């Protein structure tokens, strides 16, 4: 159960990170490094970052994000199912 809550929290923050980075991109300000976004996705934020990518139309042309976030999301969901 703790893992589920952790993934939900990480996903929520991941969604917010995608929105913040998109806003900063539009304003031509300092951006969140892609390495940071990927680290967040890997440690549990992918399930929130994927809808964030769609909602904010952010990183949608990057093939690594376009295919990587759905793959990571599926992996996290399978892990949650396996451990429950």
N, C-alpha and C positions, 0 to 999 in steps of 0.2 A: 504494500500500500504506500509505503514511503517513496518507493521508486516512482510510482504513478504521480504522486504530488510533486516530486522533484521534476519530472518531465513536464508536467503542466506549468510549473513556475518557469522553467527554462524556456519553454515554448512561448509563453506570454512575453518574456523579456526578448526573445528572438524576434517575435512579431514587431515589438516596439523598436528594436535595433534596425530592422529593415526600413521602418518609417522614418526614423531619425536620419539614417544614411541617405535616403532618397531626398529628404528635405535639404540636407547639407549639399547634395549634388546639385540640386536646383539653384541654390544660393551661391554655388561655387566656393564653399567653405571647406575647412578641413574635414576629411572623410574618415569613416571607420575603415581601417585596413581590411582587405579581403581575408587575410590570415586570421584576423580576429573573428570575422563573421563565420569562417569555416570552423574555427575552434569551438565557437558557441554552438554551431550546428552539430558537431561531432559529440559534444558532451551533453546533448539532450535538447537543444533548441530547434532542431530541424523541423519537428512537427508544427511549430508556430512560424518558423521562417518561410516555409513553403507557401502558406496562405498569405503571409506578409509580402512575399515576392509578387504574388498575383494581385493583391489589393493595392499595393503602391506602384505596380508596374516597374519594379526595381530588379535589376540584374536578370531580366527575362531574356536578354540576347546573349548572355554568357552561358555557353553550353554546360560548363561545369556546374553552375547553379541550377540551370534548367533541368538537368538530369540528376545531378548529385543530391539536391535537397529531397526530391521524391524518393530516391533510393535510401537515403539515410532515414527518412520518415518511416518507410516500410520496415527497415531494420529495427528501429526503435519500437514500433508497434508489435512486430513479431517477438521481440525480446520481452515486452510487457505481457503478451499472451502466454509465452513459454513459462515465465516466472509466476504467473497467477494460478 
